[in-house]
Amino acid sequence: MVLPIIAYGNPVLRKVGTEIPPIILNSKH
């Protein structure tokens, strides 16, 4: 998924990504 990349580009999504960091890490693996 490209969620982490979008989060880096958008500050709003970045905040959401910081609230659910484990989910992104699990998706990346």
GROMACS elastic network, one bead per residue, 0.5 to 0.9 nm:
[ bonds ]
;  ai    aj funct       b0    kb
    1     4     6  0.78033   500
    1     5     6  0.88081   500
    1    24     6  0.86002   500
    1    27     6  0.69860   500
    1    28     6  0.72289   500
    2     5     6  0.53544   500
    2     6     6  0.63199   500
    2     7     6  0.86370   500
    3     6     6  0.52319   500
    3     7     6  0.60840   500
    3     8     6  0.86881   500
    3    13     6  0.86456   500
    3    17     6  0.81500   500
    3    24     6  0.72930   500
    4     8     6  0.62686   500
    4     9     6  0.88032   500
    4    13     6  0.89190   500
    4    14     6  0.80015   500
    4    17     6  0.72861   500
    4    24     6  0.68342   500
    4    28     6  0.88918   500
    5     8     6  0.51627   500
    5     9     6  0.64961   500
    5    10     6  0.87682   500
    6     9     6  0.50718   500
    6    10     6  0.60355   500
    6    13     6  0.71685   500
    6    14     6  0.78651   500
    7    10     6  0.50921   500
    7    11     6  0.65743   500
    7    12     6  0.74866   500
    7    15     6  0.78254   500
    7    16     6  0.79560   500
    7    17     6  0.64382   500
    8    11     6  0.68459   500
    8    13     6  0.78122   500
    8    14     6  0.59262   500
    9    13     6  0.82436   500
    9    14     6  0.77998   500
   10    13     6  0.54060   500
   10    14     6  0.59984   500
   10    15     6  0.88763   500
   11    15     6  0.64009   500
   11    16     6  0.88785   500
   12    15     6  0.54406   500
   12    16     6  0.68473   500
   12    17     6  0.88889   500
   13    16     6  0.50149   500
   13    17     6  0.61301   500
   13    18     6  0.86784   500
   14    18     6  0.62803   500
   14    19     6  0.87793   500
   15    18     6  0.51389   500
   15    19     6  0.65190   500
   15    20     6  0.89791   500
   16    19     6  0.51377   500
   16    20     6  0.65585   500
   16    21     6  0.86627   500
   17    20     6  0.51797   500
   17    21     6  0.56915   500
   17    23     6  0.85987   500
   17    24     6  0.74330   500
   18    21     6  0.53339   500
   19    22     6  0.87814   500
   20    23     6  0.56471   500
   20    24     6  0.69733   500
   21    24     6  0.53592   500
   21    25     6  0.63030   500
   21    26     6  0.86821   500
   22    25     6  0.50382   500
   22    26     6  0.60428   500
   22    27     6  0.85543   500
   23    26     6  0.50950   500
   23    27     6  0.61565   500
   23    28     6  0.86203   500
   24    27     6  0.50489   500
   24    28     6  0.61246   500
   24    29     6  0.87006   500
   25    28     6  0.51413   500
   25    29     6  0.63542   500
   26    29     6  0.53094   500
